[in-house]
Protein backbone atom coordinates (compact mmCIF):
# COMPACT_ATOMS: atom_id res chain seq x y z
CA UNK A 1 0.00 0.00 0.00
CA UNK A 2 1.25 3.44 -0.76
CA UNK A 3 1.74 6.17 1.81
CA UNK A 4 -1.45 8.09 0.88
CA UNK A 5 -3.64 4.99 1.30
CA UNK A 6 -2.09 4.25 4.68
CA UNK A 7 -2.61 7.85 5.85
CA UNK A 8 -6.22 7.82 4.62
CA UNK A 9 -6.91 4.52 6.39
CA UNK A 10 -5.41 5.90 9.58
CA UNK A 11 -7.41 9.15 9.34
CA UNK A 12 -10.65 7.22 8.79
CA UNK A 13 -9.84 5.01 11.76
CA UNK A 14 -9.22 8.05 13.98
CA UNK A 15 -12.50 9.64 12.81
CA UNK A 16 -14.43 6.42 13.50
CA UNK A 17 -12.91 6.23 16.98
CA UNK A 18 -13.91 9.87 17.61
CA UNK A 19 -17.54 9.25 16.64
CA UNK A 20 -17.73 6.10 18.75
CA UNK A 21 -16.45 8.01 21.77
CA UNK A 22 -18.86 10.85 21.02
CA UNK A 23 -21.82 8.46 20.99
CA UNK A 24 -20.70 6.87 24.26
CA UNK A 25 -20.38 10.29 25.92
CA UNK A 26 -23.79 11.34 24.65
CA UNK A 27 -25.26 8.04 25.82
CA UNK A 28 -23.84 8.48 29.31
CA UNK A 29 -25.17 12.03 29.67
CA UNK A 30 -28.52 11.64 27.92
CA UNK A 31 -29.64 8.31 29.38
CA UNK A 32 -30.12 9.87 32.79
CA UNK A 33 -32.46 12.50 31.37
CA UNK A 34 -34.77 9.98 29.67
CA UNK A 35 -34.58 12.05 26.51
CA UNK A 36 -35.94 11.34 23.07
CA UNK A 37 -32.39 10.40 22.03
CA UNK A 38 -32.16 7.77 24.75
CA UNK A 39 -35.63 6.36 24.05
CA UNK A 40 -34.84 6.17 20.33
CA UNK A 41 -31.65 4.21 21.03
CA UNK A 42 -33.52 1.80 23.31
CA UNK A 43 -36.21 1.21 20.67
CA UNK A 44 -33.54 0.62 18.03
CA UNK A 45 -31.73 -1.87 20.30
CA UNK A 46 -34.98 -3.74 21.01
CA UNK A 47 -35.76 -3.92 17.31
CA UNK A 48 -32.27 -5.24 16.54
CA UNK A 49 -32.46 -7.81 19.34
CA UNK A 50 -35.85 -9.16 18.28
CA UNK A 51 -35.94 -12.63 16.76
CA UNK A 52 -37.74 -12.25 13.44
CA UNK A 53 -37.20 -15.76 12.17
CA UNK A 54 -35.44 -18.97 13.08
CA UNK A 55 -34.39 -22.12 11.22
CA UNK A 56 -35.76 -25.28 12.79
CA UNK A 57 -35.26 -28.67 11.15
CA UNK A 58 -34.62 -26.99 7.80
CA UNK A 59 -37.76 -24.86 7.91
CA UNK A 60 -37.78 -21.08 8.39
CA UNK A 61 -40.23 -20.10 11.12
CA UNK A 62 -41.50 -16.52 11.32
CA UNK A 63 -44.55 -16.64 13.59
CA UNK A 64 -43.89 -15.93 17.28
CA UNK A 65 -45.74 -19.03 18.45
CA UNK A 66 -43.75 -21.26 16.06
CA UNK A 67 -40.48 -19.67 17.20
CA UNK A 68 -41.41 -20.21 20.86
CA UNK A 69 -42.34 -23.85 20.21
CA UNK A 70 -39.10 -24.51 18.32
CA UNK A 71 -37.06 -23.02 21.18
CA UNK A 72 -38.87 -25.22 23.70
CA UNK A 73 -38.39 -28.24 21.43
CA UNK A 74 -34.67 -27.53 21.02
CA UNK A 75 -33.94 -27.09 24.72
CA UNK A 76 -36.12 -30.04 25.62
CA UNK A 77 -33.90 -32.18 23.39
CA UNK A 78 -30.68 -30.64 24.70
CA UNK A 79 -31.50 -30.61 28.40
CA UNK A 80 -33.98 -33.43 28.44
CA UNK A 81 -37.62 -33.38 29.37
CA UNK A 82 -39.06 -30.38 31.17
CA UNK A 83 -40.16 -31.09 34.68
CA UNK A 84 -43.40 -29.56 35.90
CA UNK A 85 -41.32 -27.05 37.87
CA UNK A 86 -39.36 -26.05 34.77
CA UNK A 87 -42.57 -25.79 32.74
CA UNK A 88 -44.05 -23.42 35.34
CA UNK A 89 -40.93 -21.26 35.13
CA UNK A 90 -41.18 -21.22 31.35
CA UNK A 91 -44.86 -20.26 31.55
CA UNK A 92 -43.94 -17.36 33.83
CA UNK A 93 -41.31 -16.30 31.31
CA UNK A 94 -43.80 -16.61 28.44
CA UNK A 95 -46.29 -14.40 30.30
CA UNK A 96 -43.77 -11.58 30.77
CA UNK A 97 -44.36 -8.27 28.94
CA UNK A 98 -41.08 -8.63 27.07
CA UNK A 99 -42.15 -12.00 25.63
CA UNK A 100 -45.53 -10.53 24.70
CA UNK A 101 -43.71 -7.78 22.77
CA UNK A 102 -41.87 -10.52 20.86
CA UNK A 103 -45.22 -11.98 19.84
CA UNK A 104 -46.31 -8.69 18.28
N, C-alpha and C positions, 0 to 999 in steps of 0.2 A: 504494500500500500504506500502511496506517496504521502508526503508530509501534509499536504492540504487535506486529504481524506482523513488522516489521523487527527489533525486539529479540529476538523468539523465533527468527527465522531466524539471527541472529547468535549467540545462545546455543547453538543446536543445532550451528552450525558450529564454535564453540569446543570444545564437548564432543566432537564427532567428531575434531577435531584432537588433543585430549588422548588419546583412546583409541588413535588411530593411533600417536602417540608412545609410549604405554605398551606397545603390542604390539612396536614396534621395540626398545625398551629390553629387554623381556623376551626377545625373540629374540636379541639380542646377548649377554645374560648366560647364557641357558639353552642355547644351541646348543653352547657349549663343554663342557657337562656331559653331553651326549648323554642328555638327560632324556626322559621320556615326552612332555612338551610338545613338545620339538623333533621327536621321531620322529613324533608325530601331525601336526605341521605339514608335515613332509616327505611323509608318506603322502597328505595332503590335496592338496598341490601336484602330486604325481605323478598322482593321480586326475583333477585338473582339467586337467592337460596331456595326458592320454591322448586319442588320436583314437578316438572311438567309431564314427563313421560319416563318410562322405565322398560327395559328389556327383560322379559321373563319367559324362559323356555322358548326363546326365538321369536316371541311375539312382542310387539311394541304396545304397551298399555298407556293410555292417556287419561282415563277416567279415575278420579280420586279413589273411588271404592275399589276398583281393580288394582290400583297401585298399593293401597292398604293391604288388600288380601294377598298380593304377591309378596309383600314384605313379611307378613305373618307366616306365609308358607315357607319362605326362605329361612327365616330364623327358627321356625319349628323344625326344619330339616337339620339345620346346623346345630342347634342346641338340644334338640330332642323335643318331646311333646311338651306342651304348655300345661303346667299344673293349674288347678282352679285358682290358686293364689296369683300366679303369673297372669292368668287371663283377666282377673279382676284389675290388676295393675294396668294391663294393656287397655282395658275398657275405660279406666280413669284417664289414661293418656289420650285415648281416642275422643273423649268428651271434652278435652281442653279447648279453649278458644283458639289456640294456635293451630290445632289439628283441624278445627272447623274452617279456619281461613284457608287451609290447604285444599279442602273440599270445594271451595268456591272457585 
